[in-house]
Amino acid sequence: MRAVIDTNVLLAGLLWRGPSHALLEHVRADTVSLISSPALLAELADVIGRAKFDAILTQTNTSRERSLAEVRRLAEVIEPPPLPQPVCRDADDDQVLALAISAKVELIVSGDNDLLSLGSFEGIPIITPAQAVSLIEARGKT
C-alpha cells in the first residue's frame, strides 16, 4: 500500500509511541510504502530541528540526523507538479495533495484537521494514523 504520510504524523511516529509509531513500523516492515517529496522532507527537517524537541530526542537516545536519514532511506521521493489551483488555505497541505495525486497513492495519513476535514481528495482517502493502522492490519488478515 502506497501512502503519503504528513509531516506531523512522521514526527509523532519518530518521537513517541502510539498509532503514528505503529504506522511507521508498518513502513519499516514494508507493509506500507512511504511516499514523500523534497518539500515534505525539508519540512520534516525544519520541524524536528526546533529546540522544543531536544528533550524527547535525548530521552529516546536518537538524533535529528539519524531520524531524518531513516525517513530518507524509507521513502520513495517524488517531485510532484503543483496543483492547478489551491485547495487548502495552507500551501503545505496542497503539497501533500499534489504528491498524493502525482504518486498515485492509496492513502493520505495526517493529523492535520484541514486535510482530514476534506475526507478524501481525487478519490484518495485522507485518514488519521489510527484509522490507517486499523486498515493496514485488517488488510493483512485477509
N, C-alpha and C positions, 0 to 999 in steps of 0.2 A: 504494500500500500504506500503510495507516494503522498507526502504531506508537507505543506508549508506550516512550520511551527513559529509563531510570532515570538519576537524578542522577549517579551515578558514571561512567556512560558519556558523558553530555553533557560533564561536566567534563574527562574524558580527551580527548574529541574537540575541545574548545576549546583545550586547552593543549599537547597532544602529537600527534605523528604516530602512525599505526597504524590498526588496524581501527575504533576509535571515531571517529577523524578521517575515515576513508573513509565511515563511516555518516553522519556529519554532512554530508559533501559530497553524499551522495545526498539529504539533506533540502534542502540549498541548491539542488540541481538539480531539485527537485520530483519525484524518483523515489519518495521516501518522505514521507508526511505525518506530521509530528511532532505528537503529541497530548500536552498537558500539563494541569496544573491549577494553581490558585493555590498549593496546598500544595507541589507539586513545584518550582514557580518560586521560592517562598520558601526551600525547602531548598537549591536551587542558589545563591541569593544568599548564604545563610548560609555554605555550604561554600567558595565561591570567595572569600568575604571573609576567610578565615583567612590569617594572616600567612605561613604556610608556602608560599603560592602567590605571594608578592611577586616572588621572583627569576624564576620562569618567566614571569610576566606581563611583567616588564621585558624579558626575553630575546626574547619573541615580539612585542614592541612593540605590546602591546594593553593594555586596561584592563578592570577588572571591569565597569565601566559599559557599555562597548562590547560586551563578551561577553554580558552579561545582556540588553541591548537587542536584540542579534541573535537570541537564543533566543526572546525575547518576540515578535519580528517573525515568526519562522519558525513558531511554534507555534500550533495551534488550542487555545485554552484552554477547558476544560470543568470545571465544579464537580460532581464525582460525589457521589452519596449514599454514606455509609459501607457497608461490607459488613455483612450481617445478623449475622455473628459473626466473631470474629478467625480468621485462617488462619495468619498468621506470628507469630513471637514479637516481631517488631519492627513497631510500628504504622505506621511509614513504608512498609514493604513492603506492608501491607494497603492503603495509599493508592494504590499503583501498581496493585494488582489491582482495586480498586474503579474506578479510572479506566479501566482496560482494558475492563472489563465495560460500564460506562456508555457509553463511546465506541465500542464495537463494533469494536475494533482487530483487526488480523490477527496482530500480534506484540507481545510484550513483550521488550525488549532490556535486559539487565542484566549486570553483573559481580558481582552480589551472590549468593554461594553459597546463602543462604537462599531466594532466589527461584529460582535456577537448579535447585536440588535438587527443586523441585516438578515441573519438566519442562514442565508446562502448567497452565493454570487455566481451568476452564469451556471447554475446547476451544481456548484461545489458547496457542500455543507460547511458552515462555519460553526465550530463547536468548542466546548470547554475541554481542558485536559482530562477531566474525569469522564466526560462523555466519550472522548477519543479512546481512552484506556478500556472502557466498557465495550466499545465497538470492536476494537482490535482483539480483545480477549474472547468475545463472542464469535468472531470470525475464525479464531484459532481452534475453537471447539467443533467446528463443522467439518 
